[in-house]
Amino acid sequence: MPLHGFTLAELLISLAILGVIATFTIPKILQAQQSAEYKSKAKEVAGMLSQAYSNYRVDHTADVNTRISDLTGYLNYVRLDTTSTIDDKQTLGSLSCSMGASAGCLVLHNGGVIRYSNNGFAGTASTNALEFYFDPNGAYGSTTNGPDKSIQMFIYFGGRMTTRGNTLPNTVAATYTYTSPDSTYDPPWFSWD
């Protein structure tokens, strides 16, 4: 009875096909894994800031002058950074952490960085908000719209947390009014689902 098997040519062709498939799928798998990690970090930060604001309101009365720096005592962070640069949101370049007393960056235990300004709510309406940025990898990248862009987030006076793509119409953060949501500023790696 003769033995049946693969010839060397058939084996090499099979390996070449597997190599081509791996060339296309492995980068997508790695990108999906990185996006999931960034999304998880951003949701962790959103929850952490939301909880910090809730705890702050238990101990203090929130008013027009309440700032994110008032919440830092309720946050778990590694250190304050006023010298680094992080990625800005989609379509923009970078943001400086060195704005003196008017802003700063908090380096987190998960490697991400929160950049905030020291502006208050500027009002007590449901559309008044504190604005901050979260850069999941904590470093300035080399691309304008790459996967490691930061996400612009808002804490509303009433406690709601959202991104630039989901802002309430006529949201007022510091002295700027965001007339409508704009999802083009949310990075491709983030969604609330």
Secondary structure as GFF3:
##gff-version 3
##sequence-region A 1 193
A	DSSP	alpha_helix	8	59	.	.	.	ID=ss1
A	DSSP	three_ten_helix	68	74	.	.	.	ID=ss2
A	DSSP	beta_strand	79	81	.	.	.	ID=ss3
A	DSSP	beta_strand	85	87	.	.	.	ID=ss4
A	DSSP	beta_strand	94	96	.	.	.	ID=ss5
A	DSSP	three_ten_helix	100	102	.	.	.	ID=ss6
A	DSSP	beta_strand	103	107	.	.	.	ID=ss7
A	DSSP	beta_strand	113	117	.	.	.	ID=ss8
A	DSSP	beta_strand	128	135	.	.	.	ID=ss9
A	DSSP	beta_strand	151	156	.	.	.	ID=ss10
A	DSSP	beta_strand	161	163	.	.	.	ID=ss11
A	DSSP	three_ten_helix	164	166	.	.	.	ID=ss12
A	DSSP	beta_strand	171	173	.	.	.	ID=ss13
A	DSSP	beta_strand	176	178	.	.	.	ID=ss14
A	DSSP	three_ten_helix	183	185	.	.	.	ID=ss15
###
